[in-house]
Amino acid sequence: MIQRIRDACHTCEDQQEQGLFAWHGFEINTPPTWELGSYHGGYSSGDATLDDGVSPRLHLTWRTASRRRSPIERMLAKIKKAHRKRWGRNASFEVISAVPTCPEGQSQRYVRSSTPEASGLAWWCRACGRSGVVEEYHSRDNPSSSASPILDSFRDHRDDGTRLWSAYGLSFELPTTYLECRPSLSAGRLRFQLLASARNWCVVERWAMASVHLRRLPLNKWPAELAARVSPKLGPLTLDERATVLQYPAIHFKTSRARVGAAIPWLHTPTEGLLWQRPESDKLLAVITHGPACDLLHSIAAGVRTI
Ligand SMILES: [Zn+2]
């Protein structure tokens, strides 16, 4: 399935955002051929693996940590113990330098010999209240060394109140209040739902092969279909086909005022969206907002980047 998502991505001409992986506040620059292979968990704890199409190349794991005391020493001891248990007492494990990845925390780099060799970064952030490990796996053409531009590029949070999401060449930014992410990443279709609460959320979607989808359903019929997926009870939508997102013609749609005042409490909350096509990369993009997120609709849409 992952390979099919990649194939869909690689048909595009503009590859500007490839090589950036951003997930639950983490940002890391990787070679353009590395892509997300698996992911679990959420903001508080989880893991993600990037691979180069053949082997795993990067593994991130994170968890909630004390904001007062650094767990770095304990984490390193645990990694070293597990490494020697697996590879023998003489397996090399070298702590090589302390790289400040974050002014609010601590981090420590290491290199371990095994198959494959790996460079690691153990980090802790007092501001996020999280700690974790990033490991880069080396191959024969990319042997381990004390320098690792990939690990050096790792950031665990931004300082401007925003969080970037970026995978498979799709990236967008949201305020940090949208903490919970429900991704649904399948072949040809990426969907991220980011929630601040049950009545304040945003969906960012991308379809590959837009021309094929548009033969089935013209663009101005899509808002009703999208809204029906959000809730079959949203009712008729008001469409404005003169909207734009950056330089692209777009359709702006929203729930009608009559429905927003309806008796079902959930429907008091407005839903609003933007839908546009990127003909040069044959993609369809949509941002759908619900509740207070509607105020951010245009700025979120203008910030969506895709290959
Ligand atoms: Zn942090």
Residues whose N, C-alpha, C, O or C-beta is under 5 A from the ligand:
A	BS01	ZN	C125 A127 C128 D156 H157
